Amino acid sequence: MNPVVNAFLLIYAGLFPIVNPVGGAPLFLGATRHCSDEERHLLARRVGINSLFLLLGSLFFGAAVLEFFGITLPVVRIAGGLVVSVFGWTLLQSGGHIEDRSVGAQPGSRLDAFYPLTMPLTVGPGSISVAITLGSQRPLGLHDFTTLALPTVGAVAGLIAISATIYACYRFAERLGDVLGERGTNVLTQLSAFIMLCIGIQILWTGVAALIHP
């Protein structure tokens, strides 16, 4: 298979189930329920851009950063699993509504597009750990420029496709809300929060299992 296509499919298929923009759309809609359509669309675009750069950094520099600080990937999974689990549990308790403490009570304040909308709602520790793992498998030791450049192009294209999917799902999240109605949106939001809690526990257990049985 073409190395560009192979790298594209590897990145997209590996990250899509973890990022899960379809499941995150109801949570994004609940978090931006007080925003106008224009503000929500702007936030969706910013979240897509933030996600792209966060995943790019994790893919190409994540392994080097962990090695510099002496942190192993299982430890990242444990810490990330705890963060995602706590965030999912908080969403369950709050009915799927994200309260941005940085907004305060000032009129006209807006949600921060990075926290919590980009991280950990969209690109959480699980996605970052997967990106770091995929990035560490790139053939950095090869001296053939073509052998290294082609998979890199495919990997970047895969991340761009992921960010575009995030933007599309969040951009049209209100249409999903119109179809489901208020009750259906609340049910789907609670279900998405529960799935996020389960994902966090799974990431946590994967890290613990890797430390116990290396």
ABEGO torsion letter per residue (X at the ends): XBAAAAAAAAAAAAAAAAAGAAAAAAAAAAAAAABBAAAAAAAAAAAAAAAAAAAAAAAAAAAAAAAAAGBBAAAAAAAAAAAAAAAAAAAAAAGGBBBBAAAEABBGBBBBAAOAAAOAAABBAAAAAAAAAAAAABBAABABAAAAAAAAAAAAAAAAAAAAAAAAAAAAAAAAAAAAEAAAAAAAAAAAAAAAAAAAAAAAAAAAAAAABX
